[in-house]
Amino acid sequence: MPATLTADEAVEMVRRRPAGRRFDPLILETEHGRYHGLLLVDVLLAEVSRLKVEYALQSNPLTGLPGSLVFARVVESRLAEGQPFALGWADIDDFKPFNDRYGFTRGDEVLQLLARTLGEHFGSASQAAAHAFSERVLAHYDAEDREAGGIASVDRQGTPRRFGLLSLSIGIVTWRGEAGIDYRRLVEVAAEVKAAAKRTPGPAVVSNARDLTSGPWLPSR
């Protein structure tokens, strides 16, 4: 079994074996293709089951998305592997007024819509996810609000005002292998570029365009 194979991929490889060899031990290789040892299939299946239970317990019951502990663990694992990756932070603009106007049930439907939309575009284009969300969320408004382009509500200070239609702001930070970067630093930078995205009306995606060790953070649309 190659060192780059995930646990789920290993289980799939076991499933495809002939029935008579399905529970033969797996041969483990290093990243250089050298023999590393044997892995019992029973041990592999037990570990995959444990991880799935842990993931389920730490996932949001409404959206099914992983919780912060799972998210942090995955990011730290990517950092340890030394493989460049991008981390995104998505936020729905003016969600509280929408929730106040339509209630928690419709608000939950919007959160589920967000989860589905992000899932469809995971690993591809964040701009596509932001614009797809803007198109699909229209169905969750009453006709008069949709035609008016927003709703009347109050802001966090209790001041009456109009709010536009819900949109998605995404901040993206890319780790290119810079030394001394941890999960906390990545989240800090993602929060800053997400704040820059939220200052842009409508759906917006902003990424950090500067080496993470050079600061200050430079947003790039």
C-alpha positions as CSV (number, residue, x, y, z in Angstrom):
1,M,0.0,0.0,0.0
2,P,1.6,3.3,-1.1
3,A,2.4,5.9,1.6
4,T,0.1,8.4,0.0
5,L,-3.0,6.2,0.1
6,T,-5.7,7.4,2.5
7,A,-7.5,5.1,4.9
8,D,-10.8,5.2,2.9
9,E,-8.8,4.4,-0.3
10,A,-7.2,1.4,1.4
11,V,-10.6,0.1,2.5
12,E,-11.8,0.4,-1.1
13,M,-8.7,-1.5,-2.3
14,V,-9.5,-4.2,0.2
15,R,-13.1,-4.3,-1.0
16,R,-12.0,-4.9,-4.6
17,R,-9.9,-8.0,-3.7
18,P,-11.1,-11.5,-4.5
19,A,-13.2,-12.9,-1.6
20,G,-10.5,-15.4,-0.7
21,R,-7.8,-12.8,-0.3
22,R,-9.9,-10.0,1.2
23,F,-8.4,-10.2,4.7
24,D,-4.8,-10.8,3.7
25,P,-2.5,-8.2,5.4
26,L,-1.7,-5.1,3.5
27,I,2.0,-4.4,2.7
28,L,3.0,-0.9,3.7
29,E,5.5,1.1,1.7
30,T,7.4,4.3,2.5
31,E,7.1,7.3,0.3
32,H,10.2,6.0,-1.5
33,G,8.6,2.7,-2.3
34,R,10.5,0.7,0.3
35,Y,9.0,-2.0,2.5
36,H,7.7,-0.6,5.8
37,G,5.6,-3.3,7.3
38,L,2.3,-5.1,7.4
39,L,-1.2,-3.8,8.3
40,L,-3.9,-6.2,9.3
41,V,-7.2,-5.5,7.6
42,D,-9.1,-5.9,10.9
43,V,-6.9,-3.1,12.3
44,L,-7.5,-0.9,9.3
45,L,-11.3,-1.4,9.4
46,A,-11.4,-0.7,13.2
47,E,-9.5,2.6,12.7
48,V,-11.7,3.8,9.8
49,S,-14.8,3.0,11.9
50,R,-13.3,5.0,14.9
51,L,-12.6,8.0,12.7
52,K,-16.0,8.0,11.1
53,V,-17.7,7.9,14.6
54,E,-15.4,10.7,15.8
55,Y,-16.2,12.7,12.7
56,A,-19.9,12.2,13.2
57,L,-19.8,13.3,16.8
58,Q,-17.9,16.5,16.0
59,S,-19.9,17.4,12.9
60,N,-22.7,20.0,12.9
61,P,-26.0,18.2,13.2
62,L,-27.7,20.6,10.8
63,T,-25.3,20.8,7.9
64,G,-23.1,17.7,8.4
65,L,-20.0,19.9,8.1
66,P,-17.0,19.0,10.3
67,G,-16.5,20.8,13.6
68,S,-13.6,23.0,14.5
69,L,-11.6,20.1,16.1
70,V,-11.8,18.0,13.0
71,F,-11.0,21.0,10.8
72,A,-7.9,21.9,12.9
73,R,-6.6,18.3,12.9
74,V,-6.9,18.1,9.1
75,V,-5.0,21.4,8.6
76,E,-2.3,20.4,11.0
77,S,-1.9,17.2,9.2
78,R,-1.5,19.0,5.9
79,L,1.1,21.3,7.4
80,A,3.0,18.3,8.7
81,E,2.9,16.6,5.3
82,G,4.5,19.7,3.7
83,Q,2.0,19.8,0.8
84,P,0.8,23.3,-0.2
85,F,-2.9,23.9,0.2
86,A,-5.5,26.6,0.5
87,L,-7.8,27.3,3.5
88,G,-11.0,29.2,3.0
89,W,-13.4,31.0,5.5
90,A,-16.9,31.5,4.2
91,D,-19.5,33.8,5.8
92,I,-23.0,34.7,4.9
93,D,-23.5,38.5,4.7
94,D,-26.4,39.9,6.7
95,F,-27.7,36.5,7.8
96,K,-28.9,37.8,11.2
97,P,-31.5,40.2,9.7
98,F,-32.7,37.4,7.4
99,N,-33.1,35.1,10.4
100,D,-35.0,37.8,12.3
101,R,-37.3,38.4,9.4
102,Y,-38.1,34.8,8.4
103,G,-37.4,32.8,11.5
104,F,-35.0,29.9,12.4
105,T,-36.6,27.3,10.1
106,R,-35.9,29.3,6.9
107,G,-32.6,30.3,8.3
108,D,-31.6,26.7,8.8
109,E,-32.7,26.0,5.2
110,V,-30.2,28.7,4.0
111,L,-27.4,27.1,6.1
112,Q,-28.2,23.7,4.6
113,L,-28.1,25.4,1.1
114,L,-24.7,26.8,1.9
115,A,-23.4,23.4,3.0
116,R,-24.6,21.8,-0.3
117,T,-23.2,24.6,-2.4
118,L,-19.8,24.5,-0.8
119,G,-19.8,20.7,-1.1
120,E,-20.5,20.8,-4.8
121,H,-17.7,23.3,-5.4
122,F,-15.2,21.9,-2.9
123,G,-11.7,21.9,-4.3
124,S,-12.7,23.9,-7.4
125,A,-13.7,27.5,-7.9
126,S,-14.7,29.5,-4.8
127,Q,-16.1,32.3,-7.1
128,A,-18.4,29.7,-8.6
129,A,-19.6,28.7,-5.1
130,A,-20.3,32.3,-4.1
131,H,-22.3,33.1,-7.2
132,A,-24.2,29.8,-7.1
133,F,-25.2,30.6,-3.6
134,S,-26.5,34.0,-4.6
135,E,-28.6,32.5,-7.3
136,R,-30.1,29.7,-5.2
137,V,-30.8,31.7,-2.1
138,L,-33.4,33.8,-4.0
139,A,-35.9,30.9,-3.6
140,H,-35.8,31.4,0.2
141,Y,-37.2,34.9,0.0
142,D,-40.9,36.0,-0.2
143,A,-41.7,37.4,-3.7
144,E,-42.0,41.0,-2.5
145,D,-38.6,40.9,-0.8
146,R,-37.0,39.2,-3.7
147,E,-38.4,41.8,-6.1
148,A,-37.4,44.6,-3.8
149,G,-33.8,43.3,-3.6
150,G,-33.7,42.9,0.1
151,I,-35.6,43.2,3.4
152,A,-36.4,45.8,6.1
153,S,-35.0,45.0,9.5
154,V,-32.9,46.4,12.3
155,D,-29.1,46.3,12.7
156,R,-27.2,45.1,15.8
157,Q,-27.6,48.6,17.3
158,G,-31.4,48.4,16.9
159,T,-31.5,50.9,14.1
160,P,-34.1,50.3,11.3
161,R,-32.5,49.9,7.9
162,R,-32.7,47.9,4.6
163,F,-30.5,44.9,4.0
164,G,-29.6,43.5,0.6
165,L,-30.1,39.9,-0.5
166,L,-27.9,37.3,1.2
167,S,-24.5,36.8,-0.3
168,L,-21.4,34.9,0.4
169,S,-18.0,36.3,1.4
170,I,-15.0,34.0,1.3
171,G,-11.5,34.7,2.5
172,I,-8.8,32.4,1.2
173,V,-5.2,32.0,2.5
174,T,-2.8,29.7,0.6
175,W,0.1,28.0,2.4
176,R,3.0,27.5,0.0
177,G,5.4,25.8,2.4
178,E,6.5,28.8,4.5
179,A,8.3,27.8,7.7
180,G,6.9,28.6,11.1
181,I,3.2,28.7,10.0
182,D,0.6,26.9,12.2
183,Y,-3.2,26.5,12.2
184,R,-3.7,29.5,14.4
185,R,-1.8,31.8,12.0
186,L,-3.6,30.5,9.0
187,V,-7.0,31.2,10.7
188,E,-5.9,34.7,11.6
189,V,-5.0,35.5,8.0
190,A,-8.1,33.9,6.7
191,A,-10.2,36.0,9.0
192,E,-8.5,39.2,7.8
193,V,-9.0,38.5,4.1
194,K,-12.6,37.4,4.8
195,A,-13.2,40.7,6.5
196,A,-11.9,42.4,3.3
197,A,-14.3,40.3,1.3
198,K,-17.2,41.4,3.5
199,R,-16.5,45.0,2.7
200,T,-17.3,44.3,-0.9
201,P,-21.1,44.4,-1.7
202,G,-22.5,41.1,-3.0
203,P,-20.7,37.8,-3.4
204,A,-16.9,38.3,-3.0
205,V,-13.8,36.2,-2.8
206,V,-10.6,37.7,-1.5
207,S,-7.3,35.8,-1.1
208,N,-4.0,36.6,0.6
209,A,-1.4,37.5,-2.1
210,R,1.7,37.8,0.1
211,D,4.1,35.3,1.6
212,L,2.8,34.4,5.0
213,T,6.0,35.2,6.8
214,S,6.4,38.7,5.3
215,G,3.2,40.4,6.6
216,P,1.2,42.6,6.7
217,W,-1.3,40.6,4.9
218,L,-2.1,41.8,1.4
219,P,-5.6,41.0,0.0
220,S,-6.0,40.1,-3.6
221,R,-9.4,39.8,-5.4
